[in-house]
Amino acid sequence: MGIIRSSFSFIVGTVSGIYIAQNYKVPNIKKLANDAIIMAKRTEETYRKPKKRDNED
């Protein structure tokens, strides 16, 4: 009885997640995360301070 009770919320969450993914337009989280990382890298490169040169004569 303990294994059924402890895994009930996991099973309900899995079933409802499958239902939502099949019946609603859910964004692709992996693609959104990759796009955010690319935008952050581009912003960092744009606003980064210039590197100091040691041998500037």
PyMOL commands that set and color helices and strands:
alter all, ss='L'
color gray80, all
select helices_A, chain A and resi 2-23+29-47
alter helices_A, ss='H'
color red, helices_A
deselect
rebuild
show_as cartoon
